[in-house]
Amino acid sequence: MAVQRPLRAAISPRRRRNSGLTAPVTLPVTLAEPVSGFATEVVRLGEPGDAPLHVVFVPGNPGIAGYYSNAIQQLSVRLNATAAIVGLRGHSAARLMRPTAVFDLKQQNEHVGAFLQAEAAALSPPSLASPRLIVIGHSIGAHIAAEAAMQCSVPSNAFAAFIGLMPYLDNSGIEHNAELRSRVRLATSWLAPLITLVIAIIAQLLGLLPRRIGRWLLRSETARFDLPAKKLTEAVALSYRFVNNVMTLFQSEAKVLARPFPHDRLRAVFGTRRVGFLFINDSTDMWASGAAAERAVTEGSSVRYLPSTVPHAFSTRAETSALVMDQAASWCEEMLRSE
């Protein structure tokens, strides 16, 4: 793989590939890696090929890999796997692109597809047994991960399992979801780009204020976050770049997700018994609704439920992050035993 540049000077360098199939004991390392020529924020635990399994995790919007560092570490230890969280193109804690660079859902699918291909290629050294990919996505990241896997040229036998966490796959049941319906209507209107521009400029101006004021402005959003998620949000949220990326991507989501998600195509890639979706046992989740869960079951996909106390942004709290990763790991283990 190409040499990566650490995002922070204090971050340790990439480990050398070991000669066995035991996942190295390691902490998450945040790197800037080129993906299809675009600098991308990637959080890694070990090197692909250092363990029998390698997890690729795709975050939901706002697409910043750092929100899931603790979660993926728990999953990596449980599955004895190496892991990589690939940030969405243009979405990062560090500034890797100009603030006006934005990318739509199709471009994000291509971005993650290119990353999957690179990771699969790194899993195939002649000296090792055949490590395999577990693909996990959260919210819109589940949709992106699925489309990437279906579109890329990675052989299907390279994939071990697919798990969608609170997946925002399509707008099933939007007629019963007033808040999402309102947001989609606004995001698909001609006013959407102008609204995005105005809110992004306001966010940038607010970000110039003293940090204590920024923390106060974000207090309701971050009130129940754990400390790492709170600090990350305070560092990135009040900026033109952050708001522009988040809102522009949602405009694309609102248009594309009007089409039903192709559950049958995803199962054709991974296998019927190796695809699963974890929904919150609460039909009021705006992004991963009860109607979407029902449609997934109707289409033949496997669905399980998390407690209603789990928030959609599960990785912002240590306790819910641990719970979700435990259930995801258990399901992955079942899928692997069923082969």
Disulfide bonds with the S-S distance in Angstrom:
none
